[in-house]
Amino acid sequence: MSAATTTYGVEPSGPKPRRVTPARIGIYAFLIVAAIFFLIPLAVMILTSMKPMDEIRGGNIFALPLNPTLDYWVKAWSSACTGRDCNGLAPGFFNSMKITLLAVPISIILSMLNGYALSFWRFRGSELMFGLLVFGAFVPFQVLVYPIIFALSSVKLPWGGTLFGTLPGIVIVHSIFGMPILTLLFRNFFASLPGELFKAARVDGAGFWRIFFSVMLPMSVPITIVAVILQVTGIWNDFIFGLVFAGRENLPMTVQLNNIVRTSTGTVEYSTNMAATILTGAVPLIVYFVSGKWFVRGIAAGAVKG
Amino acid sequence: MATSVQIKDLSLNYGAVKVLDRLNLDIADGEFIVLLGPSGCGKSTLLNCIAGLLDVSEGQIHISGKNVTWEEPKDRGIGMVFQSYALYPQMTVERNLSFGLRVAGMPKPEIESRVKRASEILQIEPLLKRKPVELSGGQRQRVAIGRALVRDVDVFLFDEPLSNLDAKLRNDLRVEIKRLHQRLKNTMIYVTHDQIEAMTLADRIAIMKNGVIQQLDNPHTIYNKPTNLFVADFIGSPSMNFLKGDLADGTFTTNGVSVPMGSYGFVGSPNGKAVLGIRPEHVQVGEDARKMPFQFESEIEIVEPMGAETVAWTTLAGQSLTLRADAEVDLQPGQKILVGFDPARGSVFNAESGNRI
């Protein structure tokens, strides 16, 4: 090393050295403790789901299973009893899938069009319309349950019966209840796009649908992902709408889980209950893990939803 | 020359707010018109009305002899270039250029030849396969101009197209727009708040304030014979010097100092309260001042060297006066110096109405 560089060594030069400060240690300590705190219940559930009943009764809840078994998972999926039927959670899973896969795209397409029209194609009273729609997000849905039962049962289907207690019925309910918050989401997104883009497309001769499909839709991928996350988790986790509107044939997984946990005759089989609960929560969990940064945006956007 | 764009008694109100007030404007075929004014003067609103992006409250707009007041933007024979470029971010340059033609359902070979011609004119052929994010600001604005070019329109509308670019690029593109106009000979309407752009590009400048055109004339007349105080103050940097005083029998008196107006071209023989405006570059110092009809001794207060020239601040009869001198003239703060100007080259305004007299 030359003399010149050694004299430099005393004065600050080059990249600033990274120091481990007490504040940084504190932050990491807090984060690790918080992570453990929130992971403990999940760990207990997974451990418990793999232990037989006598081990649960006899031992510590944190103890590792002596003979780990997946039997209770199989039972929860295919043969646990929900009331009189003993088919496990599987039918509920497929019902939830049907409801989610239909209601998510319908509500998103409608809300996207709403947001697009309210941002760019202003008409007399469009602000009022938007205000009413957003107001809908703050109405407690419990007060609407009875009116909706009444409305759905008054729609007669051509093949007999009414919309109440059918798959289309529950899909309609979810689609409508998703619209206020999703319209708000999409309107705010479109309002953040430069208005000149819309003007340019109009000068180029594009109309309502052409601008939507050629210009706006390709730009909306990020916000659509956020909307999908919000809707999938929201609809999957729903209990009350599924219980009330889906009908006996279409009860979603959450309702069936409740039935399994509630209808234990004799001893409460904790292992099966734990396995069933994890299975039901798996879909939103997977969505959270896979979506990563989009999920954070989803929370920020959904903060209003509470 | 035939009229290309004609605006008749155009008004636009938002509730009680009049953005445009019974505005009339005739633009000749092939003319380059610049709408100039401070923000909020209604210049962009007027352009949006011509484009058909805003509905007018009253009046008519004719383009190429056709009344287009109620027509859709695409049916007006206009192309528009925006400040934010407004390129479609998900499309390549080529598809950006051809979007309007594809919407119109034009046959493919025709689209290709038009895109080719436009990209040749604007020298953007190597960029055709790129997305807008991969382009620099200047390239984006060129593509935006190309989008108007391919549609083969009669009238080009520019809405502050250079405001988002840095100073050097702005100068380059300004020259290119001028070259484009000389080559295409289309009618162009250009909105800006930059007076340099207005002076350099325009055949005629329309200076606007509060939705009303204050003066519509060629840049030389606008600069040298501003029609009122607003125009005089808005055009020119550093701005015109204004001296308040009284006008009587061809002599302007300000705080006891008499300035004979000499050969100034008064209409009639106006008297009363007046404002005398003198451009800083018409004020001379030192030896040059001796040749001027009006001279006075003054002290230099502040000196701002600009490189090509030096701007100095002095006073006349207790009122601040700026002057532009050659950079070679040595000026120092506190220096006593002879200052002079020719009042006939100035502008006199009525102090109450603000109009030129």
Interface residues (C-beta under 8 A of the other chain):
Chain A: P194 E196 L197 K199 A200 A201 R202 V203 D204 G205 A206 R210 S214 V215 P218 M219
Chain B: N48 A51 G52 L53 E72 P73 K74 I78 G79 M80 F82 Q83 S84 A86 L87 Y88 P89 Q90 F99 G100 V103 A104 A144 R147 R151 D159
